[in-house]
Amino acid sequence: MNWEKLLLLEGLKPSDTDLQRSQFERDFDRIIFSAPFRNLQDKTQVFPLPENDFVHTRLTHSLEVSSVGRSLGKTTGRFLLDKYPELASKNIQPFDIGGIVATAALAHDIGNPPFGHAGEEAISDFFKFHAIGRKWEGKCQPNEWQDLINFEGNAQGFRMLVATRNGMNISPATLAAFTKYPRPAWCKSSDKKRRSQKKFGFYTSNLKDYQVLTEEMGIPQLAENCWMRHPLAFLVEAADDICYSIIDLEDGCTLGLVSLDKTIALMADIIGERYDPEKLQKYSSPKQKLAIMRAMAISQLINETAMAFKENESAILSGEFDKALTEIIPSAAGLNAITELSVEKIYRSQPVLEKEAAGYQVLEGLLSTFSEALYNYHFDKEMFSGHNKSILRLLPEEHELETAHEAYFIMRGLLDFISGMTDKHALSLYRRVKGITIPGT
């Protein structure tokens, strides 16, 4: 791979109607103002929103990941301009690289369903195990069925970014940097050690969209329908790894699941010799102490990750390097210690487990109700009841019932609707369709 093609520099000129913003700045703005991004404010990051102390939502998490991504991208951009003078001749600047990473990082969770990773599993399990969900298998192609039984937020995010109805028109470089796992669900690389093949990044219906990106940017295949990552996807992944490790720990401490002393000790291991316990004691507020330690830890991780990218940049371009950058930095052991504690004390805490249990119930209930009505409408008219008819009237206007569609595309439309809901919307609609609450009472 080479950077001129990876960045598609010939297409960087501002349009005649928008001379003040680069394409990457327009990408950022379009995502910020989009409805799918706005809905992240009511999607849980880890904890259901408590009544007192503020914890992160998917929205605040995404903004912070974007900020870290911008820092990583700008630092990397300076390095690339020094190493490849021909990039400077194309009017590329460090903030352009920062803009690509920041925008891809901003959108990295845009496809996540309600209730986070539990929501992803609930949707997958519905098609794997629920009688109504299983009915759709016989109506789908094998590749399509793999999409349905393996719902993936990254692939849903790619679908949302390329969908014309959302009007975002994101640039190819940003889309490629967003795609951390460049393969469909049914295609797996023979090399399971490659980080880029850990999950999948787009659905069968979007395979052609990603093929076009790879052809434009010269991204090679690892196997049929499996590609190498765009190099900047490593920075997007690292920005997410840095933020959720440090911020989830901070939230866990705020809610009393992890002691302040333990939190400070874990962050101090990352900060290293810059940590000054005497100076920290001058601050009386635990929140102030947490904020200072968090900022110093993230700064240290940004520096280490940027250096790791620089040291491995040639191997990344050739495809020899395919690991998470945060696994090879000096603070890797410190991050692993945080992860182990977070699993034990945070991710398996009572509030989180209760949220996951509720997510399974709500999403299974919505999917069974709507998918049964859709199945009967399209494939079993004799069973299409008045209740089914009422349920289908709750679908958004863009759901074209009168148009004949294949089963896979019917389900993709339903999953767009349900996965795009906020946690509260999903819960509210579930209560209404199940008759638990009656509107107006």
HELIX and SHEET records of a PDB file:
HELIX    1   1 TRP A    3  LEU A    7  1                                   5    
HELIX    2   2 LEU A    9  GLY A   11  5                                   3    
HELIX    3   3 GLN A   23  ILE A   32  1                                  10    
HELIX    4   4 ALA A   35  ARG A   38  1                                   4    
HELIX    5   5 ASN A   39  ASP A   42  5                                   4    
HELIX    6   6 ARG A   58  LYS A   83  1                                  26    
HELIX    7   7 PRO A   85  ALA A   88  1                                   4    
HELIX    8   8 PRO A   94  LEU A  106  1                                  13    
HELIX    9   9 GLY A  116  PHE A  129  1                                  14    
HELIX   10  10 ALA A  131  ARG A  134  1                                   4    
HELIX   11  11 GLU A  137  LYS A  139  5                                   3    
HELIX   12  12 PRO A  142  LEU A  148  1                                   7    
HELIX   13  13 GLY A  153  VAL A  162  1                                  10    
HELIX   14  14 THR A  164  ASN A  166  5                                   3    
HELIX   15  15 PRO A  172  PHE A  178  1                                   7    
HELIX   16  16 ARG A  195  GLN A  197  5                                   3    
HELIX   17  17 THR A  204  ASN A  206  5                                   3    
HELIX   18  18 LEU A  207  MET A  217  1                                  11    
HELIX   19  19 LEU A  232  THR A  254  1                                  23    
HELIX   20  20 LEU A  260  ILE A  271  1                                  12    
HELIX   21  21 GLY A  272  ARG A  274  5                                   3    
HELIX   22  22 PRO A  277  LEU A  280  1                                   4    
HELIX   23  23 PRO A  286  SER A  318  1                                  33    
HELIX   24  24 LEU A  325  GLU A  327  5                                   3    
HELIX   25  25 ALA A  332  SER A  342  1                                  11    
HELIX   26  26 VAL A  343  TYR A  347  3                                   5    
HELIX   27  27 GLN A  350  PHE A  379  1                                  30    
HELIX   28  28 LYS A  381  MET A  383  5                                   3    
HELIX   29  29 GLY A  386  LEU A  392  1                                   7    
HELIX   30  30 ALA A  407  SER A  419  1                                  13    
HELIX   31  31 ASP A  423  VAL A  433  1                                  11    
SHEET    1   A 2 GLN A 221  ALA A 223  0                                        
SHEET    2   A 2 CYS A 226  TRP A 227 -1                                        
END                                                                             
